[in-house]
Amino acid sequence: MSYTIVIQDWVRVAGASGIITLQPESDILDISMVQDITYYLEVAEVTNTTLKFQTAPVKEDEYFKVGDLWSVNASTGITVNKVRWETATVPPARWHRWRATNNTASAWNITFRATANVNPVGSLLASSGPMFQHPNAGGRVPLVR
């Protein structure tokens, strides 16, 4: 059974050429119980932006830099991408974040929302149903079925 999670609710980020914006550390997701991810990226407005979804075994920037699950030169509309654990160049690790920057030598901006349909590793059994760790919601966030 798969579940839907919100990676990032609607947000607008922008920067000058060469400026990188990272998902706030408090919003980095623990996806240690996930093996496959299908991303749904909704973009309302975009100019010269590359958006990356990254994974790392620990919350250290150097580990995230080599852990690109998906990189997209964003365009308006909805973009879907699948990352399967067994065939991915970089399979999902414990932590997950997004990273935005320019894709040309000019200022950039993007207004987007990212959700994902995830397949858990084995079975997720919890007393109140499947959960994922998210620090901004008291540690446990119920999944949307």
Buried (B, 14 or more C-beta within 10 A) or exposed (E): EBBEBBBBEEBEBBBEEEEEBBBEEEBBBBBBBBBBBBBBBBBEEBBBBBBBBBBBEEEEEEBBEEBBBBEBEBEEEEBEBEBEEEEBEBBBBBBBBBBBBBBEEEEBBBBBBBBBBBBBBEEBEEEEEBBBBBEEEEEEBEBEE
